[in-house]
Amino acid sequence: MNKNTLLNQNQICSIGADGVHYRLGDQALPLFDTPIYVEGSVEAGNVWQTTDTIAWDNTLVARTVFIVFDSILGPLYIAYGAAEGCRRSAYLFLGQTF
């Protein structure tokens, strides 16, 4: 297990997420004959020892923004995420998600 990883052994775990999905248009990029989508999400949660310690001020929050467009091989996702503690990630994903 990595250092600073949240454990869930005899602890209370909660997470919630919400997101938005916006279609830019049928041909948002001149070189591609495909619609482009911009999406974003916000996640919040934590792991607590007892219900007495659950509070908004100790809840961890993360945000993600991504662009999606159809390619010959399937949807292409380009994303960037940021969370508390200067944790950041970027990824490229090709294919259908389930």
C-alpha positions as a LaTeX table, in Angstrom:
\begin{tabular}{lrrr}
\hline
Residue & $x$ (\AA) & $y$ (\AA) & $z$ (\AA) \\
\hline
Met1 & 0.00 & 0.00 & 0.00 \\
Asn2 & 1.33 & 3.44 & $-0.92$ \\
Lys3 & 2.10 & 6.02 & 1.72 \\
Asn4 & $-0.84$ & 8.41 & 2.33 \\
Thr5 & $-3.34$ & 5.96 & 0.81 \\
Leu6 & $-6.74$ & 5.94 & 2.48 \\
Leu7 & $-7.50$ & 2.65 & 4.21 \\
Asn8 & $-10.96$ & 1.26 & 4.86 \\
Gln9 & $-10.45$ & $-1.33$ & 7.59 \\
Asn10 & $-13.04$ & $-0.88$ & 10.36 \\
Gln11 & $-13.54$ & 2.67 & 9.16 \\
Ile12 & $-16.37$ & 4.68 & 7.60 \\
Cys13 & $-15.90$ & 5.51 & 3.91 \\
Ser14 & $-17.99$ & 7.93 & 1.89 \\
Ile15 & $-17.61$ & 9.40 & $-1.58$ \\
Gly16 & $-19.83$ & 11.41 & $-3.87$ \\
Ala17 & $-19.43$ & 12.74 & $-7.40$ \\
Asp18 & $-21.20$ & 15.00 & $-9.84$ \\
Gly19 & $-20.36$ & 16.06 & $-13.36$ \\
Val20 & $-21.35$ & 18.05 & $-16.43$ \\
His21 & $-21.27$ & 17.14 & $-20.11$ \\
Tyr22 & $-21.36$ & 19.77 & $-22.89$ \\
Arg23 & $-21.36$ & 19.22 & $-26.65$ \\
Leu24 & $-19.35$ & 21.90 & $-28.47$ \\
Gly25 & $-20.82$ & 21.20 & $-31.91$ \\
Asp26 & $-20.87$ & 18.79 & $-34.83$ \\
Gln27 & $-17.52$ & 19.91 & $-36.21$ \\
Ala28 & $-15.71$ & 21.71 & $-33.41$ \\
Leu29 & $-12.31$ & 21.01 & $-34.99$ \\
Pro30 & $-11.91$ & 21.66 & $-38.73$ \\
Leu31 & $-9.62$ & 18.64 & $-39.23$ \\
Phe32 & $-12.05$ & 16.20 & $-37.64$ \\
Asp33 & $-15.55$ & 15.48 & $-38.87$ \\
Thr34 & $-16.82$ & 14.65 & $-35.38$ \\
Pro35 & $-18.50$ & 16.35 & $-32.43$ \\
Ile36 & $-16.32$ & 17.41 & $-29.50$ \\
Tyr37 & $-17.45$ & 17.16 & $-25.89$ \\
Val38 & $-16.11$ & 18.96 & $-22.84$ \\
Glu39 & $-16.81$ & 17.31 & $-19.52$ \\
Gly40 & $-15.98$ & 17.95 & $-15.91$ \\
Ser41 & $-16.53$ & 16.34 & $-12.56$ \\
Val42 & $-16.09$ & 17.02 & $-8.88$ \\
Glu43 & $-15.58$ & 14.23 & $-6.36$ \\
Ala44 & $-15.60$ & 14.48 & $-2.57$ \\
Gly45 & $-15.05$ & 11.90 & 0.13 \\
Asn46 & $-12.82$ & 10.57 & 2.88 \\
Val47 & $-12.34$ & 7.73 & 5.34 \\
Trp48 & $-13.18$ & 8.36 & 9.00 \\
Gln49 & $-12.62$ & 6.35 & 12.18 \\
Thr50 & $-16.04$ & 7.19 & 13.68 \\
Thr51 & $-19.19$ & 9.02 & 12.63 \\
Asp52 & $-18.34$ & 11.78 & 15.13 \\
Thr53 & $-15.33$ & 12.82 & 13.02 \\
Ile54 & $-17.26$ & 13.23 & 9.74 \\
Ala55 & $-17.23$ & 16.89 & 8.72 \\
Trp56 & $-17.07$ & 18.93 & 5.53 \\
Asp57 & $-13.81$ & 20.60 & 6.59 \\
Asn58 & $-11.96$ & 17.24 & 6.61 \\
Thr59 & $-13.49$ & 15.98 & 3.35 \\
Leu60 & $-11.11$ & 15.61 & 0.40 \\
Val61 & $-12.14$ & 17.22 & $-2.90$ \\
Ala62 & $-10.90$ & 16.50 & $-6.44$ \\
Arg63 & $-11.76$ & 17.97 & $-9.84$ \\
Thr64 & $-11.38$ & 16.62 & $-13.37$ \\
Val65 & $-11.76$ & 18.25 & $-16.79$ \\
Phe66 & $-11.69$ & 16.24 & $-20.00$ \\
Ile67 & $-12.28$ & 16.54 & $-23.73$ \\
Val68 & $-13.82$ & 13.67 & $-25.67$ \\
Phe69 & $-14.15$ & 13.10 & $-29.40$ \\
Asp70 & $-14.89$ & 10.12 & $-31.59$ \\
Ser71 & $-12.03$ & 8.62 & $-33.53$ \\
Ile72 & $-11.81$ & 5.73 & $-35.97$ \\
Leu73 & $-10.79$ & 3.48 & $-33.05$ \\
Gly74 & $-13.46$ & 4.73 & $-30.64$ \\
Pro75 & $-13.87$ & 7.63 & $-28.21$ \\
Leu76 & $-10.67$ & 9.47 & $-27.31$ \\
Tyr77 & $-10.50$ & 11.04 & $-23.84$ \\
Ile78 & $-7.89$ & 13.63 & $-22.88$ \\
Ala79 & $-8.16$ & 14.54 & $-19.20$ \\
Tyr80 & $-6.54$ & 16.45 & $-16.36$ \\
Gly81 & $-7.38$ & 16.05 & $-12.69$ \\
Ala82 & $-6.35$ & 17.83 & $-9.51$ \\
Ala83 & $-6.93$ & 16.99 & $-5.86$ \\
Glu84 & $-5.93$ & 18.42 & $-2.52$ \\
Gly85 & $-2.32$ & 18.13 & $-1.50$ \\
Cys86 & $-0.99$ & 19.13 & $-4.95$ \\
Arg87 & $-2.00$ & 15.76 & $-6.39$ \\
Arg88 & $-2.42$ & 16.03 & $-10.15$ \\
Ser89 & $-2.80$ & 13.60 & $-13.03$ \\
Ala90 & $-3.24$ & 13.68 & $-16.76$ \\
Tyr91 & $-4.34$ & 10.82 & $-18.94$ \\
Leu92 & $-5.19$ & 9.76 & $-22.44$ \\
Phe93 & $-7.76$ & 6.99 & $-22.87$ \\
Leu94 & $-8.91$ & 5.39 & $-26.11$ \\
Gly95 & $-11.95$ & 3.12 & $-26.25$ \\
Gln96 & $-15.40$ & 2.57 & $-24.81$ \\
Thr97 & $-15.90$ & 3.00 & $-21.04$ \\
Phe98 & $-18.49$ & 1.01 & $-19.13$ \\
\hline
\end{tabular}
